[in-house]
Amino acid sequence: MAGYFDWRQHGLVEPERVVQATAAYRAESDSVARFLDERCLAGHGTAGSTDLFKAWEKWCADQGEEPGTQKALATALENCGFDKFKDGSGRMRWRGLGLIGTEL
């Protein structure tokens, strides 16, 4: 009965090993986060939408991943907190997101 009452008060608590393994799996599975870590400078400069997508496609090819569409990447970047805007020439850019290197 003690276990039942503990469950009623605290709910089902996952073991710390499970919590850590789940976090590691999610981090490994988040290809956009890995791309940002490996190929971008978050909080620095701006990146053109087309250049960013080309870099994403190349990174995905190197990783054996499907890049999806430019719209899907844009949605993922917005979900990460990045803002897009049009520059003076009307081209879409991402604020606070620079690309490491220029080779595409």
Secondary structure, DSSP 8 states (H G I E B T S, - for coil): -HHHHHHHHH-----HHHHHHHHHHHHHH-HHHHHHHHHEEEEEEEEEHHHHHHHHHHHHHHHT-----HHHHHHHHHHTT-EEEE-TTS-EEEEEEEESSS--
